């Protein structure tokens, strides 16, 4: 398929399943010139083409987000002018989470699209298909706005579109993403990042946030707010992904610090100093700090604060304790100190977190 993509650029174009011909560059013209010609025709017709590039096994929910946001005409709302095309390698059916999605276009349609969206992929541990990576890269070179939903960021990164940029993906995949794409400034704490011509969203429902943001950029805040109300979704959510992370990243258990970490977790409500920790571990303070950073990747104080915030989250979810009591039980002193550290780590205030995540019956 990489060879096919090159033919789209260097020959007279290729017919898609619906009969359209995607033009390549005429002799003496760049591929982008041909794409611009098609986009001008779209604009003259009042259309903005959104090409959704699906892969085998992609989650159906992420595929449906751009279709729902851009592809529906809603009574009482103005026509937004989006023309949504579902694309896969050859056009036709593609398996997706127990469903079969019918793609009416091939990846060739990406080359002349105004906006390209790459939903989540089925398997992040497999290298993205070369034909998709090539099409996304060329689409961007041709002037398309390119966005990813959830793990679709792996495709954009493989295409080199995120190098040197700030980007995000699902928090669960952050460690793998950083390992494979160190040139990307990954921020797994946010819901989405709009970098102009390249946008990335966090996990699953954050794709709605990103797509609504695209509508706001294209049609203004009033239209986006109306659309959000019709979707029964907020136009802008407070906080970021951090409030949805169940536990911090797994900690290394090298250097025999496991027993100390377990002891610290059971004494969160107490005042603990580095001297206390060193005495419990039977080592010098400087030795403890060095070994702690090697094994855990941070300082004892920062790790302890993260654990206290995690405990406070559990108390906010499962009890009706007042905020000051939660702060005391978590070892964070008073309510003001809890708010400071909680907002810094989780991204929202304790009261907002409790409203969002409090378990039924509490």
Secondary structure as GFF3:
##gff-version 3
##sequence-region A 1 362
A	DSSP	alpha_helix	2	10	.	.	.	ID=ss1
A	DSSP	beta_strand	14	15	.	.	.	ID=ss2
A	DSSP	beta_strand	21	22	.	.	.	ID=ss3
A	DSSP	alpha_helix	31	44	.	.	.	ID=ss4
A	DSSP	beta_strand	48	53	.	.	.	ID=ss5
A	DSSP	alpha_helix	60	70	.	.	.	ID=ss6
A	DSSP	beta_strand	82	88	.	.	.	ID=ss7
A	DSSP	beta_strand	92	96	.	.	.	ID=ss8
A	DSSP	beta_strand	99	103	.	.	.	ID=ss9
A	DSSP	beta_strand	105	106	.	.	.	ID=ss10
A	DSSP	three_ten_helix	107	112	.	.	.	ID=ss11
A	DSSP	beta_strand	115	118	.	.	.	ID=ss12
A	DSSP	alpha_helix	130	141	.	.	.	ID=ss13
A	DSSP	beta_strand	145	148	.	.	.	ID=ss14
A	DSSP	three_ten_helix	150	152	.	.	.	ID=ss15
A	DSSP	alpha_helix	153	158	.	.	.	ID=ss16
A	DSSP	beta_strand	166	167	.	.	.	ID=ss17
A	DSSP	three_ten_helix	171	173	.	.	.	ID=ss18
A	DSSP	alpha_helix	174	180	.	.	.	ID=ss19
A	DSSP	beta_strand	185	186	.	.	.	ID=ss20
A	DSSP	beta_strand	192	194	.	.	.	ID=ss21
A	DSSP	beta_strand	198	201	.	.	.	ID=ss22
A	DSSP	alpha_helix	206	219	.	.	.	ID=ss23
A	DSSP	alpha_helix	221	231	.	.	.	ID=ss24
A	DSSP	three_ten_helix	241	244	.	.	.	ID=ss25
A	DSSP	three_ten_helix	254	256	.	.	.	ID=ss26
A	DSSP	alpha_helix	258	265	.	.	.	ID=ss27
A	DSSP	alpha_helix	274	281	.	.	.	ID=ss28
A	DSSP	alpha_helix	285	296	.	.	.	ID=ss29
A	DSSP	alpha_helix	300	318	.	.	.	ID=ss30
A	DSSP	alpha_helix	323	329	.	.	.	ID=ss31
A	DSSP	alpha_helix	335	346	.	.	.	ID=ss32
A	DSSP	alpha_helix	350	357	.	.	.	ID=ss33
###
